[in-house]
Amino acid sequence: TAAEFESKITEMIEVSQDVISWFQQFPPYLWAVAYFDGVRYGHFTLGVTELLYNWALECHELPVVQMMEYIRQQVTSWFNDRRDVGMGWTSILVPSAEKRISEAIADAHCYQVLRANEVEFEIVSTERTNIVDIRSRECSCRRWQLYGLPCAHAAAALISCGHNAHLFAEPCFTVQSYRMAYSQVINPILDRSQWREHGEGAEGGGGERVDIVIRPPKTRRPPGRPKKKVLRVENFKRPKRVVQCGRCHMLGHSQKKCTMPI
C-alpha cells in the first residue's frame, strides 16, 4: 500500500540521505511493489533470465550463428522435458501450488467461520479477524491477492460452503496452463549446408545471390575524460649498447681495456 511505501522510504532515508535523489531517477512502478502494474504472485526474481544468462556464458565465444543454434537446442530440450513432466501430473494445480493449498487447508481448521452473505465471510482466530470475499477473491490479509492462491482464511471460507479451494487459484497455477505453455513446437532446422542464400528462389530474384553488408553497431562515446594508458618507465629505457673491441673484435670491452696479447 501507499502507507507501506512511505514507511519504506523513511527507513531508506535513515540509512542514507542520498537515497531519495537516486530513486527519483526511476519511476516507482519499476521498484516498488505498491505501484507495480500487475500481479507478481509472490515472485520478485526472474529465474529464467539467470538460466538464459548461463547458457549465453557457455557459448558466448562461438560465432553468432552457432551461439543462436546452441540456445535453440537448449530451449528445445527444455520444452521437451517440461512437456513430459506436465503430462505426468494428474492434479488440478502444479505441485508447488498444490503444496501451498494443502498447507492453507490444514491451517483453515483452526478458524471460526461466520458467513455474512453468499460471498462474504468473517474468519475469526485468536489473533485477529479477517474478511474474505470469494467472489472478488480477496482477503483482508492480502495474501490471496498477492500470491494468487487462497490463503488459510479463504480456504476456511470456501470449505465452509462446500467449495473446492483448488478451483479458486489463479489459472496460471493450473496443470492445464502449464501444459499449454510448453505445447508449442520448436521446429527443427536443416543443416547449415542446406540453407538458402538470401534472394535464392525468391520471386524476381533470378536465383542471384544478394550481398548484404552488415555494418558495425553505432556506439556512443561514454561521458567523461577517456582513460589514458599508463606507460611504465621501463618502456622508455633504451637498450644498452654492446661494446666491441677494435683490436680483437670481441664483445664486452673496448680497445683501451683489451688484455689480448699483441
Secondary structure as UniProt FT lines:
FT   HELIX           2..15
FT   TURN            17..18
FT   HELIX           19..23
FT   TURN            24..25
FT   HELIX           28..30
FT   HELIX           33..35
FT   TURN            41..42
FT   HELIX           47..59
FT   TURN            60..61
FT   HELIX           64..87
FT   HELIX           95..108
FT   TURN            109..110
FT   STRAND          112..115
FT   STRAND          120..124
FT   STRAND          129..133
FT   TURN            134..137
FT   STRAND          138..139
FT   TURN            140..141
FT   HELIX           143..147
FT   HELIX           152..160
FT   TURN            161..162
FT   HELIX           165..168
FT   HELIX           171..173
FT   HELIX           175..181
FT   HELIX           192..194
FT   TURN            198..201
FT   TURN            203..207
FT   HELIX           233..236
FT   TURN            246..248
FT   TURN            256..257
//
